[in-house]
Amino acid sequence: MNKFMLRSSQAPYFRLLTSSGVLSQYKRFLSITTFTMSKPKVLVTRADIPQKALDMLGEKCDLEFWPKNFPMPRDELLKKVSGKDALFCLLTDKVDKELLDAAGPSLRIIGTMSVGHDHLDLSEIKSRGIKVGYTPGVLTDATAELTVALLLATSRRLFEAHGELLNGGWGKCAWSPLWMNGWGLSGSTVGVFGFGRIGQAVVRRLTGFGVKRFIYTSRSPKKEGTELGASHVSFDELLQESDFVVITCALTDETREIFNEDAFAKMKNSAIIVNTARGGVIKQDALIKALKTNQIRAAGLDVMTPEPLPTDHELINTPNCTIIPHIGSAEVTTREGMATLTAANIIAGLENKPMPENLC
């Protein structure tokens, strides 16, 4: 007894142990008191996280931050993750064997403030018994809205038109009937590659635009497709029949660079492609060639490779490519929801409770 100073509130645990010898109950008691007495250490990989999430974590954890509003340099990340119980990361933070080795055996929880997880080496993470939380669902509406906005900006050439406003082109056009003509959605076929929550939300938002036909590609037909009036087709059919191709899939070994030279060759010359998923789904050199040779009409990209895209990159100077800087979920309530869900995942994992949203 001289090794432990038990509070009165803890006495029932001790009596239970001594009277019944239930060791598992005592171990659980030790786990609870350890979490209560010494706060777990959490590394947050950047400072510009919504305050509500930081307050949630700060109540129960000791936090260490990278104090700047840009991704933590790799060498700093490897140094500071050592000895931490949990990691609050973003898609800019690569979590692989090197990082896990640097973290050591104390790391047991990873919370990523993203729905995509191609920055995480899940097989390596699972092999070490580390739990991972992520943020699906929270960003569905914001990303779907942005996808529609990007589709319209690309098809109606809004960025080009804004440039003409700035460079005096408007004054020179003399109201030409052919000046800055774009292409509408009415009567078109829209193909969605990746018919998950975001893909379905995009279709819901486009139903008021007079689209003639919605088609989608997935491993098998989905009941949501039937409910939305969308037809399940093969990948080749989607390429050949779509006037607009919308990419909302996850980046996997199966989807990596699936939009390549062969894919673009099968698309209509009048087709417009929009990607708000991951840049790696498109083989970028093949896209540039398809745009410059008018093999397809135009592209709208919220994601690309690499990110950030260098300001002198060829894509930026391609007039029929509309590019925005990966802002699919950049909406105030969405980003706060993603941050607080990440915090909730971390806290639940540290307390050995089910995470609200877990990958493993």
C-alpha positions in Angstrom: 0.0 0.0 0.0 2.9 2.4 0.6 3.5 2.5 -3.2 0.1 4.0 -3.9 -1.8 6.9 -2.5 -5.4 6.2 -3.4 -8.1 8.8 -3.3 -11.4 7.8 -1.7 -13.0 7.8 -5.1 -10.5 5.1 -6.1 -11.2 2.8 -3.2 -13.9 0.7 -4.9 -11.4 -0.4 -7.5 -8.9 -1.5 -4.8 -11.6 -3.3 -2.8 -12.7 -5.1 -6.1 -9.2 -6.2 -6.7 -8.5 -7.5 -3.2 -11.9 -9.1 -2.7 -12.3 -10.8 -6.0 -8.8 -10.8 -7.6 -10.2 -9.4 -10.9 -6.9 -8.3 -12.4 -8.5 -7.0 -15.6 -10.6 -4.5 -13.6 -7.4 -3.2 -11.9 -5.6 -2.8 -15.3 -8.5 -0.8 -16.5 -8.3 1.4 -13.4 -4.6 2.0 -14.0 -5.3 2.9 -17.6 -8.0 5.4 -16.5 -5.9 7.0 -13.8 -2.8 7.2 -16.1 -4.8 9.1 -18.7 -6.2 11.4 -15.9 -3.0 12.0 -14.0 -0.5 12.6 -16.9 -2.0 14.1 -20.1 -1.0 12.4 -23.3 1.2 14.3 -25.6 -0.2 15.3 -29.0 1.7 16.9 -31.9 -0.3 19.3 -34.1 1.5 19.8 -37.4 0.5 23.4 -38.0 -0.8 26.4 -36.1 -3.8 27.5 -38.2 -6.3 24.9 -36.9 -9.7 26.1 -35.9 -9.6 27.1 -32.2 -12.5 25.0 -31.1 -10.6 21.8 -32.0 -7.5 23.0 -30.2 -9.6 23.8 -27.1 -11.1 20.3 -27.2 -7.6 18.7 -27.3 -6.1 21.2 -24.8 -8.5 20.1 -22.1 -7.3 16.6 -22.1 -3.9 16.6 -23.8 -0.5 18.4 -23.8 -0.2 20.0 -27.2 2.9 20.8 -29.1 2.5 22.9 -32.3 4.5 23.7 -35.4 4.1 27.5 -34.9 3.6 28.5 -38.5 0.7 28.5 -41.0 2.4 26.2 -43.5 3.3 22.5 -43.4 6.0 21.4 -40.9 9.3 20.7 -42.6 10.0 17.0 -42.8 13.1 17.2 -40.5 11.1 19.1 -37.9 8.3 16.6 -38.1 10.6 13.6 -37.6 12.2 15.3 -34.6 9.1 16.5 -32.9 6.9 13.4 -33.3 9.3 11.4 -31.1 7.7 10.3 -27.9 4.2 11.6 -28.8 1.0 9.6 -28.0 -0.9 11.0 -30.9 -0.5 13.0 -34.1 -2.9 15.6 -35.5 -1.9 15.8 -39.2 -3.1 17.0 -42.6 -2.7 15.7 -46.1 0.6 17.6 -46.4 2.1 15.4 -43.8 3.5 12.1 -45.1 3.1 9.4 -42.5 5.3 6.4 -43.5 7.7 4.0 -42.0 10.4 6.7 -41.5 8.0 8.8 -39.5 6.6 5.9 -37.4 10.2 4.8 -36.6 11.0 8.3 -35.5 7.8 8.5 -33.4 8.7 5.3 -31.5 6.3 2.9 -29.7 4.5 5.7 -27.8 2.5 6.7 -30.9 -0.8 5.0 -30.9 -3.3 7.4 -32.4 -3.2 9.4 -35.7 -6.0 11.8 -36.6 -5.9 13.2 -40.1 -7.9 16.3 -40.9 -8.9 14.9 -44.3 -11.1 12.3 -46.0 -8.3 11.3 -48.4 -5.6 9.2 -46.9 -3.1 8.7 -49.7 -0.5 10.5 -47.4 -0.8 7.6 -44.9 1.0 4.3 -45.3 -2.0 2.3 -43.8 -0.4 -1.1 -44.1 2.6 0.1 -42.1 0.4 1.9 -39.6 -1.9 -1.2 -39.1 1.1 -3.5 -38.6 2.0 -1.4 -35.5 -1.5 -1.4 -34.1 -1.9 2.3 -34.4 -5.5 3.6 -34.7 -6.4 6.2 -37.4 -9.3 8.6 -37.5 -10.3 10.7 -40.5 -13.1 13.1 -41.6 -15.6 11.7 -44.1 -19.0 13.2 -44.5 -18.1 16.6 -43.0 -16.8 18.0 -46.3 -19.3 16.4 -48.7 -21.5 19.4 -49.2 -18.6 21.9 -49.5 -16.7 19.8 -52.0 -19.7 19.1 -54.1 -20.5 22.8 -54.2 -17.0 23.6 -55.2 -17.1 20.9 -57.9 -20.2 22.5 -59.5 -18.6 25.9 -59.3 -15.4 24.7 -61.0 -17.4 22.9 -63.7 -19.3 26.1 -64.4 -16.2 28.3 -64.3 -14.5 26.0 -66.8 -17.4 25.5 -69.1 -18.4 29.2 -69.2 -14.8 30.3 -69.3 -15.1 32.6 -66.3 -11.4 33.0 -65.5 -10.7 33.7 -69.2 -13.4 36.3 -69.2 -12.1 38.0 -66.0 -8.7 38.2 -67.7 -10.3 39.9 -70.7 -11.8 42.4 -68.3 -8.4 43.2 -66.8 -6.4 43.3 -70.0 -8.8 45.5 -72.0 -10.1 42.7 -74.2 -13.7 43.6 -73.3 -13.3 47.0 -74.8 -11.9 45.6 -78.0 -14.5 42.9 -78.7 -17.2 45.3 -79.8 -19.8 42.9 -78.4 -18.9 40.2 -80.9 -21.5 37.4 -80.9 -18.7 34.9 -80.8 -16.6 36.5 -78.0 -16.1 34.4 -74.9 -18.7 31.8 -75.8 -18.8 28.8 -73.4 -20.7 25.6 -73.3 -23.8 24.9 -71.2 -25.0 21.9 -69.2 -28.5 21.8 -70.6 -29.1 18.6 -72.7 -25.7 17.2 -71.9 -24.4 13.9 -70.5 -22.5 14.2 -67.2 -20.3 11.3 -66.2 -19.1 10.9 -62.6 -16.0 8.8 -61.9 -16.3 7.9 -58.2 -19.9 7.7 -57.1 -19.5 8.0 -53.4 -20.9 10.7 -51.1 -19.3 13.6 -53.0 -20.1 12.2 -56.4 -23.8 11.7 -55.5 -23.9 15.2 -54.0 -22.6 16.7 -57.2 -25.4 14.9 -59.2 -28.0 16.3 -56.7 -26.8 19.8 -57.3 -26.7 19.5 -61.1 -30.3 18.2 -61.4 -31.6 21.7 -61.8 -29.3 22.5 -64.8 -31.3 20.5 -67.4 -28.7 17.7 -67.7 -30.2 15.1 -70.1 -28.3 12.1 -68.6 -26.2 11.2 -65.6 -23.9 8.2 -65.8 -21.3 6.9 -63.3 -18.6 4.3 -62.9 -18.1 2.2 -59.9 -17.4 -1.5 -59.0 -21.1 -2.3 -59.1 -24.4 -0.4 -59.5 -25.5 1.6 -56.5 -29.1 2.0 -55.2 -28.3 5.7 -54.9 -27.7 5.8 -58.6 -31.2 4.5 -59.3 -32.6 7.0 -56.8 -30.9 9.8 -58.6 -31.7 8.6 -62.1 -28.1 7.9 -62.9 -27.0 4.9 -65.0 -24.1 2.6 -64.1 -21.7 2.2 -67.1 -18.2 0.9 -67.8 -15.2 3.2 -67.6 -14.9 3.2 -71.4 -18.6 4.0 -71.8 -18.2 6.9 -69.4 -15.3 8.3 -71.4 -17.0 7.9 -74.8 -20.4 9.3 -73.9 -19.8 12.1 -71.4 -19.8 15.8 -72.3 -18.6 16.5 -68.8 -16.4 14.1 -66.8 -16.4 14.8 -63.1 -13.7 13.0 -61.0 -14.6 12.5 -57.3 -12.9 9.2 -56.5 -10.3 8.2 -54.0 -6.7 7.9 -55.1 -5.7 4.2 -55.0 -3.4 1.9 -56.9 -6.3 1.2 -59.1 -7.2 4.8 -59.9 -3.7 6.3 -60.1 -3.2 7.9 -63.5 -6.2 6.1 -64.9 -6.9 9.2 -66.9 -4.0 8.8 -69.2 -3.3 9.0 -73.0 -5.6 6.1 -73.7 -8.4 7.6 -71.7 -8.2 11.0 -73.3 -8.1 9.4 -76.7 -11.5 7.8 -76.0 -13.2 11.1 -74.9 -15.1 13.4 -77.1 -13.1 16.3 -78.5 -15.8 18.6 -77.0 -15.5 17.0 -73.5 -14.6 18.9 -70.4 -13.0 17.2 -67.4 -13.2 18.4 -63.8 -11.1 17.0 -61.0 -11.7 17.7 -57.3 -10.4 14.4 -56.0 -6.6 13.9 -56.1 -4.2 15.1 -58.7 -2.6 11.7 -59.1 -5.8 10.3 -60.7 -4.8 12.1 -63.9 -1.5 11.6 -65.7 -0.7 15.2 -65.9 1.6 15.2 -69.0 -1.1 13.4 -70.9 -3.7 16.0 -69.8 -1.4 18.9 -71.0 -1.0 17.2 -74.4 -4.8 16.6 -74.7 -5.5 20.2 -73.9 -2.9 21.7 -76.2 -3.9 19.5 -79.1 -7.6 20.0 -78.5 -8.1 16.3 -78.0 -10.5 17.5 -75.3 -12.0 20.9 -74.9 -11.0 22.0 -71.4 -10.2 21.0 -67.9 -11.0 22.4 -64.4 -8.6 21.3 -61.6 -8.8 21.8 -57.9 -6.1 19.2 -57.4 -2.9 18.6 -59.3 0.7 17.2 -59.0 2.7 18.6 -57.2 0.9 20.8 -54.7 1.4 23.7 -54.5 1.9 23.9 -58.3 4.9 26.0 -59.3 3.8 29.4 -60.6 5.7 28.7 -63.9 4.1 25.3 -64.4 2.9 24.6 -67.9 -0.7 24.0 -66.8 -1.0 27.5 -65.4 -0.3 29.0 -68.8 -2.7 26.7 -70.6 -5.7 28.8 -71.5 -8.3 26.0 -71.6 -7.3 24.8 -68.1 -9.0 26.4 -65.1 -6.9 25.9 -61.9 -7.8 26.6 -58.3 -5.5 25.8 -55.3 -7.2 22.7 -53.7 -10.0 24.5 -51.9 -12.7 21.9 -52.2 -13.4 21.8 -48.5 -12.4 25.5 -47.8 -15.7 26.6 -46.2 -15.8 28.0 -42.7 -18.2 25.6 -41.0 -16.7 22.6 -42.9 -13.1 23.3 -41.9 -14.2 23.7 -38.3 -16.2 20.5 -38.5 -13.2 18.6 -39.9 -10.9 19.9 -37.2 -13.3 19.1 -34.3 -13.9 15.6 -35.7 -10.2 15.1 -35.9 -9.9 16.2 -32.3 -12.8 13.9 -31.3 -11.2 11.0 -33.0 -7.9 11.6 -31.2 -9.5 11.9 -27.8 -11.6 8.8 -28.2 -8.6 6.8 -29.4 -6.5 7.9 -26.5 -9.3 7.0 -24.1 -9.6 3.6 -25.7 -13.1 4.4 -26.9 -14.5 3.9 -30.5 -13.5 6.8 -32.7 -16.4 8.7 -34.4 -14.8 8.0 -37.8 -11.9 5.5 -38.1 -9.9 4.1 -40.9 -8.3 1.4 -38.7 
